[in-house]
Amino acid sequence: MSNHRILVTAAGGQLGRLTIDALLRQVPASQIVAGLRDPAKGADLAAKGVTVVAADYSKPETLDAALKGIDRVLLISSNELGQRVAQHRNVIDAAKRAGVKLLAYTSVLRADTSKLSVAKEHLPTEELIRASGVPFVLLRNGWYTENYTASIPAALAHGALISSAKDGRIASASRADYAAAAAAVLAGEDHAGKVYELAGDEAYTLEQFAAELTKQSGKAVAYVRLPEADFKAALLGAGLPEELAELIATSDTAAADGALFDDSHTLSKLIGRKTTSFAETIREALAS
């Protein structure tokens, strides 16, 4: 077993915690470092034997300290829209200064050709990583099924699942599936220089998603196709911030054109099992 010291950034978030859980099944806790903006929120991770450090994307001094003695890093993309490239640059620069041997980055599916608006921040980050000279691996994650199960309460309340995705096929996977892929790369060997296009094994339309939700919940949920502008207006009406409403609406429109479809099965090959079905993720959401 390798003895690499591994830092997971944004470890306080959902993907970060799931990645650490997956790593703990493969390497000793003593090899894992969790970087959080507020280390005080990592007490549960420390209780598992994981080292918890301050790592704030906007504070380079914390990154230099966090990366000291680190061999491998998972840079989980920032969730601060419009700030991502600058924040990611701070981590990349710190990784270069620290002599990191492998930098893994959670990008987006086919970032170099994608119509998804998020690609506008992922692709420049990929370019910064390539230019840094640090050995890297790009984890181009497709959509999380949880992006859609988050809409279940509203869909059940109104009897409708609304979207601008039309009949686009979506090959999503669970957040835990993508975390397992990140852990496999961080704990494994021979991944440097690889670009992994990651997505779920099965593809579905949101009409099929609504039908499955109807089946499992016992409540009729219709799939309502909306033009992008109307969908965005509905999201704003539900209280979402402008930037987030724009992101969701444009992403679903891109999904209508195939931006979230992939049939390479790269994710399941990397994690050594089938990806989680959307029906199972719906089941988990209804049970929570």
N, C-alpha and C positions, 0 to 999 in steps of 0.2 A: 504493500500500500504506500502510495506517495505521501510525503510529509509536507505538502504545500500549505502555506498559511493563506487563507482565503478571506477576502473582505467582501461583504455584501452591502452595497450602499442602499439608502432608502429602506433600511431593514424594518422600520416601523410600519411600513405600508403592507397591504395585503399580499402582493407578490413577493416582497422581501421576506416576510415571515414564512410564507409557504416554501420559499426557496431554502431558507435555513432549516425548516423541518425536513425537507428532502435531503439536504446535505447531512443532517444528523444521522440519517439512515445509512450513510456511506463513509463518512470520515469522523474521527473523534471530535468532540466539541472543542477541544483545546486548539484545533486548527482553524476554527471559524471565528471571524470577527464581524460583529454587526455594527454598521455605521448608521447612526440616527442623528437627526437634527437636534433632538433633545434626548440625551442618553438616559435621563430619568424615566423615560417611557419604555425602557428596555429591560426593566427588572425581571420580567418573565423569561426573557432570553438569557439573562445572566444566571437565573436559577437553573437553567439547563446546562450551564458550564460554558456558554458562549461568552467571549470577550465583547463588551459593549463600549463603543467609543463615539465621540462627537464627530459627525461628518456632515457639514452643511454645504451644499453645492454653491451657495453664495458667499461662503467664507473660506477662501483658499487656505488660510492658516490651519483650519481644522482638518482639511484634507491632507495636508503634508504630514500632520501628526498621525492621522488615522492610517495612512499608507506606509508608515515606517515599518519595515520588516515584512511587508506583504508581498506574496508571490503572484497571486491571482486576484483579479477584481471583477465583480459584476457591477457594471454601471446600469442601474435601473433608470430608465428615462424619467426625467422630471415631469410632474403633472402641472407645472406652472406655464400655461400656454403663453407663448410670446417671449418667455425667458429661457426656454430650454437650451438653445444653442450656446448661449453665454455660460449657463450653469454647467453644461456638459463639458465645455472647453476647460473650465476650472479643474474638473476631475481628470480629464485627459492629460492636462499639463502636469498635474500633481503625480499622476501615474508614471509619466515619463521621467520626472525628477527622481522618483523613488526606484526606478529601474524595475518596474513590474514586468513579470515574465509573460503574463497573459491578461488582456483586457477584453472582457465579454460585454457586449452592449445589447440591450433590448430595443431593437428597432421595430419597423413595421413591415408587413408582408410586401415583398417586391418594392421596396422603398425607392429604387431607382426609376421605376416606371409607373408607380401607383398614382391614381387620381385622388386618393384620400388626402384631405387637407393636412393631416398630421405628418405626412411625408415631407412637407416643406421644412420641418424642423429636424426630422430624423436623417434625411439625406445629407444635409450639411454637417451633422454630427458624425456620420459615417466617414465623410471626407476628412474631417479633422483627425479622426482615429487613424485612417490610412496614412495621413501625412505625418503623424506623430513618430512613426518608427517603432511604436510599441507593438509587440505581437498581439494579434486581436482575433476575435471570432464574433461574427454578427449573428445575433438571434433575431431574425425578422419575424416577429410574432404576428399572427393573424388576430382576429377578434376574439375576445373572451366571450364565452356564452353568457357570462354574468352581465355583460353590457345590455343584454336583452332581458334576462330574468329580473333585472332591477326595475323593469317596467311592469312587472306582474301585478303589484298592488293596484296601480292605476288602471291596468287592463281589466282586472276583475271588478273594480269599482264602477267602471263605465261600460263594461261589456264589449270593449273594443281595444284592439292593438293597432295603433296608428303608426304609419311610417311612409317614407318616400322611397323605400327600397324596391317597390314594385314586386316583380317575381325574381329578383336577383337571388342566386344561390349563395349561401353563406356557409363556409367551412370553418366554423368556430370550434374552439376547444375550451375546456375549463381552465381557470386561472392556475389550478394545481397542476394541470398537464404542462403548461408553459414553465412553471416553477421546477417541475421534474426535469425538463430539458436543460434549464440553466444549471441545475445541480449536476446533471450528467456531464456537462461540459467542464464545469469547475473542478469536479472530482476526477475527471477522466484524463486521457492523453490523446495526443495527435489531433487536436481541434484547431490549432493556430492556423490562421489564414482561411478558415472555412466561413462560408456564408450559408446559413440554414434558413430556408423558407419554411416557416412552421405554421401548420393549420390542422384542423380536425380531420379525422378520417371520413366523416360523413358530412354531406352538404344538404342544407334544407332552405326552404323559402320561409318568409315570415308568416305566410298563410299556413304552412305546415306547423310552424311554431304555435300559432294561435289555436290550431286544431288540437295539438297535443296538450296545450294548456286547458282547453275546454274538456278534454278527456280526463285529465288528472284532477282538475278542480271540481268538475261537475257543474261548472257555471259556463254558460255560453259566452264565448269571446270571439267576436268577428274581427277579421283582418280588414282594416280600412286603408286603402291606398290614397295618399295625399300628394299633391305637388309639393316640391321642396319648400316653397315660400309659405304655404299653408301649414306644413308640418312644423316649420320653425316658429311660426306665429303661435301654434298650439303649445309648443314647448315653452315659449316666453310667457304665455298665459298661465302655464302651470308653475311659473316662478323661477324657471331656470335663468341663469345669467346669459347675457347676449353671446359671449364667446362660446359657452358650452352648447347653447341652443344651435348656434351656427355649425359647430363641430359635428354634433349629432346629425343634423339635417343633411349637411353636405356629405357626411360619411355614408348615410343610408342611400343617398342618390348615387354615390360612387358604387355602392354595393349592387345597385340595379344594373350597373354596367360590368359587373364581375370582379370588382376590386377586392372582395372578400372570399373569392372562390379559389381553391387550390386542391389538386388531387394527387399531389406527389407522395403523400403519406410520410414525409420526412420527419414529422414530429413523432409519430408512433414508432418509427424505426429508431429514433434517437433515445426514446424513453423505454423501449423494449416491451411495449404493451399497446393495446388499442387506446385511442383517446376516449375521453368521457363523452357519452352521447348527450345530445341536447335534452333528451327526455329525462335522463338522470339528473342533469343540472336543474331542470324545472322541478323535479321531485324534491331535490334538496332545498330549493328555494321555498317551495310550498310548506315544507316541514319546519322551516326555521322561524 
